[in-house]
Amino acid sequence: MVASKVDSNPDLKTKILAETIVPESGTYPVLLTKVEINGGETFSPVFFRKLLSPLIDDGDYTLAQLTSNISKSHRKLLQTGVFSDLSVTVQPDFYSGLPDVVDYNKEKSLPTKVIFDLSTIDLNLSEGWFNFNNEEYMNLRLNYLNNNFNGNAEMVKFDVDYNPYKPYDHLISNAKFLANLNNPAYKFLVDLTHLHQNNQSWQGAKESGAGGIMGLVHSGDNAWDVFTGVALMKRTITAAEELEDFETPQATVPQGEYLKTALISNLSYNKLAYVNELTKNFPSGGYTWSLSNEIASYQGNSSAFLKSAFSYSFFKSFFKNFVTTQLSADVGGIFSHDGTSIHHSDKFYLGGYDTFPGFAKNAVDTNGGTQFYKLQATTYTKLPHWLHPVPASFDANPLRLYATGLVGNVTDSNILDDERGAVSAGVGLRYFNNWARFDMGYYVSSRVGSDLGGVKDGLKFSLSIGGLST
């Protein structure tokens, strides 16, 4: 009997039998004498015992049964998401004897051991980011991530987003806990948020809030991600203070406290390929989409509303990734059969460098809307080789020229009938790097009608610099 090593994405039964690990069929009797794990020393024995239970709960197998149970354990290990590399080796165990019991098998059982070789991802990360753009000035983001809390591959993450510069000052903190269930394809999520943010520039008010989400995440082995859960959020709206050299708009939202409860479901699918599969910071082809739904109600109001949003992006590259096109569409709506008044924080907004460049923050409609859409087309091209000579094999952090155009609208009426739609077009240069991101572009923007409210075209510039410690 020879050793059989299986790659990280196998049909284990087919591969082992094809390599003639034993000279007979899958009915050949095998006695599992030992399971060895190389790597993953920081995980608890309970963690491995739970994941390897299909394999270690018994020891007397046929070869077909053994390979089937190896495959089940292999799949469970992958579904935890904490292993960057995972291989399995099946070897004869000549140093372990057979138990002294009556054996009715036609063939004598073959002592066998299974060896798992594991490599983990970075289990503890601390990140810091300085982000600057010429609209909201500078903000600081700090993240801490522990992928092996309590030795059971439970994830704990803390995130802080801070901007001290008025009128865009905010402090948003987040804590997240994610734990594997017995089937690691299913995870239990608790996500807590606390925020103080100044909406002075577009609503003339300040907002604070606290709440969280709790539910189940299902990811499995493929590109699907599904979340179902409940949410609770308390918000407080107060008047914004007057600032020198800044004209505070009249408050457009009512002040007071609001409590919202909701049922939430999110469904997403990702089938993207990347220029560099290691950094994964620039797609070269494929598509991704997501659908989010929320059924919510406010305290003191017996009626409810449904909020849905759909997002889709498609990428296609030509001429050995010299040109990459992106088409994206976003649409959403809030529906209520009895005309429930919707809190401004639950409405849709467009405007700002990250959602609709060429318009000020949330300025496509500062009051928000119960319906929105955005359509965008972008073409990225490499710089000429004589100007930026980078071999394709080293294009891990692409530098691209781009041209983009987008149309969209936010409204409380029918988005197809509204006459205040927004249009923006721009060209620029963008650098894609996980730790240093750069974007500089020039935009020309307008509205469909004569109203130019919220337009803020011209030069747009953003820069993000980050650091990591493990």
N, C-alpha and C positions, 0 to 999 in steps of 0.2 A: 504494500500500500504506500502511495506517495502522498506528500503534502499537497493540499489544494488551496491556493490563495485566490480570494474573490475580490473583485474591485468594488468600489463604493456604490455602484448602482447596478446590482446584479439580478439576474434570475438565478438564484443560488442553486436550486435543484438542477436546472438544465446544465449549468456550468460544471458542477461537481460530477454529475453523471457523465457529461461529455468528456471530462478529463480522466475518466475511468479510475476514479479514486479506489474502487474495488472492482474485482473482475466479474461481478455479477450485476443483476438488475437492482432497482430501487427497493426490492423486498429483502435484500441482504440484511441480516440482523447486525445491529451495532449497539454497543454498550458505551454510553457517554460516561467517561470516568472523571473528566475535569473540564472546567471552563476557566480560562486565563484571560486577564485583562491587562494589557500593557498601555499605560497612560491613564489620564483621568484620576490621578491620585487625590485630588481635592474633593472629589464627590464621595458621598457617604455610601456605606455598604447597602443601606436601605434603598438608595436611589438605583443602584445596579440590580439589586434583587428584584425590584418591581419591574424593571425593563426587561430583564432576562428570564422572567417567570415562564414564558412559553417554552423555554429551553431547559431550565433547571428543575422544573416541577416533576420531571420524570427522567429516567436514565436509560430505559430499555426501549430502543427504537428499531424500526427498519431504516434503511438509508434514506428512503423517500420522506419518512416522518421526521428524521433528524434535519434534513435540509429545509424542510418546510418550517420547522420551529426556529432554525437559525435565521431564516428569512424574516419571520415575525419579530424576533428580537432585534435584528439588524434595522428593520424599519422603525421600531420604537425608538431606538437610539438616535436615528436620524431626525425623527420628528421633534426631539427636544430642542433642536436648533443650536446646541452648544458645541457641536463637534464639526471641525473644519475638514477632517479627513477620517475615514472609518473603513477598515478592511478586515476581512475574516479569513482565517486559515484553519483548515481541518487537517489534523494529523493523527496517525496511529499512536497509541500510547503503550509502548512496549514495556514500560516500567510498572504498569499497573496490571495486576492479575485479575482474572474473572472471579466473581464470588462463588463460593463453594455451595451451589444449589443445583437442584435437578434441572437440566436444560432439555426441553423437548424440541428445540429448533433443529431443523435438518442440517443447517450449517452452524458452526460455532460462532458466537457473537464476537465481533472484532472490537477490542478496547480502543476508544477514540477520544481525543480531546479537541476542544474548539478554542481558538485563540483570537481575541478581538484586539486589534491595534488601533488606538485612538489618538487623535490630535485635537485639542480644544481650541476654540476661538479665544480671543482676549476676554477673560472673565470679569476683570475689573478695569473700568475706564473712567478717567476724569478728563473732561473737555472744557475748553474756554474759547469764546468767540467774541471778537470785536467786529461789529457790523456798522458800516457807515453808508449813508446815501444822502443825496442833496435834497431830499424831501423831509425825512424824519430825523436827520442828523445821525447821532450815534447811539447804539445800544449795546449792552453786554449780555451775553448768554453763558451760563455755567451749567454743566451737566455732570452728574455722577451716575454711573451704571455698574451694578453688580449682577452678573449673570448666574451666580452660584450662591445665592443667599441660602443659608442654613444647610449647605452641602447637597441640595436636592435640585439644582438647576432652576431654582426660583429666581425670577428677575425682580430687582428693586431699582427704580430709577428716580432721580430727583433732578428737576430742571428749574432754572430761574432765568427770567427775561426781564432786564432792567434798562429803562431809558429815563435819565434824569432831566431831559431838556424839554421845557414847555414850548408849545402847547401839546406835545406828543408824549409827555411823560407817562410812564406806566411801570408797574411792578407785577409780574405774573409768575406765580410759583405753582409747580406741579409735582405730584408724587404718584408713582405708578407701581403696582405690585402685580406680577404675573406668575401663576403657579401651574405646573403640569398636573393634570388629573391622572388616574390610572392609565388611561389611554392618552399619551402625550400629544396626540393630534388635537385634543381638546384642552384648553387652558382657561383658568379662572382669572379674571381681570378686575382690579379695583384701581380707579383712576380719579385722583382728587385734585381740585384746582382752587386756588385763591387768587384774586386779582384786584388791583386798583389801577384804573386807566382813565386818562383824560381824553374825553371826546369833544373837547372844547373847539377844535378847529372846524368841525363839521356838524356838531349838534348843540354846542353851547352848554354842555353838561359834563359832569364827571360820573363815573360808574364804579362801584365796587361789588364784589360778588364772591360767593363760596359755594362749592357743590362738588358733585362727583358722579361717576359712572360705575356700575357694577354689572358684570355679565360674563358670558362664555365666548371664547374665541376658538374658531376651528380653522386650522391651516392645512393639515394633511401633508401629503408629499408633493402636491402639484402647485399650480399658480393661483389657486383659489384661496381667499381669506374671507371668513364669515364671522360677524360679531352680532350677538343678540343680548340685550341687557336693558337695564332701567337707569334713569338719570334723575337727579334732584339738584336744583340750582336756585339759590336765593340771591337776588340782585337788589342793590340800593342805588337810586339815582338822586344826585344832588346838583345844585347850581354850580357852574364853573366860576372861578374868580376872574376879575378883570385884569388884563395884562397890558403893560405899556407896549406901544409899537405893534399891537396886535388887536384887530377888531374882532371881538367875540360875537359870533352870531347869536341871535335871539334863540333861547332854548326851544327846541322843537319836540321835546319828549316830556311827558309828565314826570314829576318827581315823586319819590316814595319807594316803598319796598314791594318786591314781587317775588313770589315763590312758584316755581314751575316743576312739575313732575312729568316724566315722559317714558315711553317705551321706545327703544332705539334698535334699529337693525342696519348693519352695513355689509355690503357685499362687494368684493373687488376681485379683479382678475388681471394678472400681469404676465404678458408673453413678450417681453422685450429682450432683444439681444443688444450687446454693447460693443463699442469700439475696443474697449479693453475690459475683459471679464473679471479682472482683479480689482480695478478701481471702480468700475460700474458707474461712472459719472457722466457718460454721454451715450445715449442710445444710438444704435446704428440701424435698427429695424424692429418691426413688431408693433404691438399695440398693448394698451392697458385701458381698463375702464373701471369705474366704481359707481355704485348706487347706494345712496343713504336714504333712510326713511325714519321718520319720527312722528309718533302720535303723542301729543302733549296737551296739557291743560294747566290752568292757573288756579291758585288757591282762591276760593270764593266764587269760582266760575264752574258750573256743572258741565259746560260744553267743552269740546275738544277740537283740535285741528290737526291736520296731516301736513307735514313738511317733507318734501322729496326733492332730491337733487341728483343729477346724473352727469358724469364727466367721462370724456373719451379722448384718447390721444393715439395718433398713428404716426409711425416713423418709417421712412424709406430712404435708403442710401443708394448712390450711384457712383460709378467711376472709382471703385475701390475706396469708398467712404470719402471721396473728395467733396461730394455734395450730399447733404442730408436734408430732407424735407420733413416738416412736422405739421400735421393737421390736427386741430383740437376743437372740441365742442363741449360747452357746459350749459346746462339748462336746469331750471328748478322752479318749483311752485309751492305755495301754501294754500291749502283748501279747507274750508269750513262751511258746513251746510247752513249754519245759522248766523253767519257774519261775525264770529268772535273777533274781538279787537286783539291784534297781534302786537306783542311787546317789541319795541324797536330792536332789541338785541337778537330777536329771533328772525328778523327780516333779512333779506338778501341785500348785499352792497357790492358795488364795483367802483374802482378808482384807486390809483396809487401805483407805485412802481412794481408791486408784486401781483396785482390783479388786473389793472387796466392802465398801463403807462400812457402818458399824455393827458391824464386827468388827475386832479388832486385826490387825496385820500378820501375814498367813499363818496366822491363828488359827482358821479354819474347821476345819482339822486341821493342827497344827504338825508332824506327822510326814509330811505330804504324802500323796499318793495316786496310784494308777495309773489312776484314773478320776475325771472331774469333769464337772460341768455347771453352767451359770449361765443363767438366763432373766431378762430385765429388760424392763420397760415404763416409758417416761418420757413425760410430756406437758409441753411448754414453752409458755408464753403470754407475749405482750408485756405490759408494764406498761400500766395505763390511760393514755390519751392525756393526760389532765389532769395526771397525775403525771410522765410521761416523754414529752413530745411530740417524736417523731422521725419525720419523713417516711419513707415506705417506700424512697424512692430514696436515702436517706442511711443506711440501716440496715446500714452496713458492719461495725460491731462491735456485735452485738446484746446487749442486756441482757434477760434472761428470768427469769421465775418458773418453777419446775418442781416437779413431783411425780413421785416414782419409787417403784417397788416391784421387788424382786428376790428370787429364790429360787435356791439352789445347794447343792452338796455336793462334797466331796472324800473319796474312800474307796479302800481296797484291795479292797473287795468290790463287789458289784453296786450301782451307784448308785440303782437303782430299789427295792432292798430295804432300803437303809440307813435307819435311823431317827434320824439326827443331822443331818438337813438344816438349812440356815440360811435364815432369812427376815429381810428388812430392808425398811423403808419410810421415806421421808423427803420433806421439802419444803424448798425453799430458793430462793436467788437466785444466778444465774450470769451472768458477763460474759464475752463471747467477743471476744478481741482478740489479735492475733498477738504483741503486745509487753507486754500487761498483762492477766493472766487472774485472775479472782476467782470464788470459789465459797464460799458459806456456806449450810449446810443443817442441819436437825435430823432425826436418825434414831432410829427405834425398831426394835430388833432382837431376835430370839429364835431358838431352835432348835425343831425339831419335837417332840422329847422334852423331858424335864425338865432335861436338862443345859444349863447356860448358859455353859459354858466358852468363852472367847474373845470373848464379847459386849462390845462397847465402843460403846454407842450414845450419843446425846446430840448436842451441837453439834459440827459439823465445819466447819473453816475452812481454806482454802488460798488462797495469793496468789503469783503469779509476775510478776516485773517483769524485762523484758529490754531490751537495747540492741544496736544494730547499727552497724557501720562498714564502708564499702565502699572 
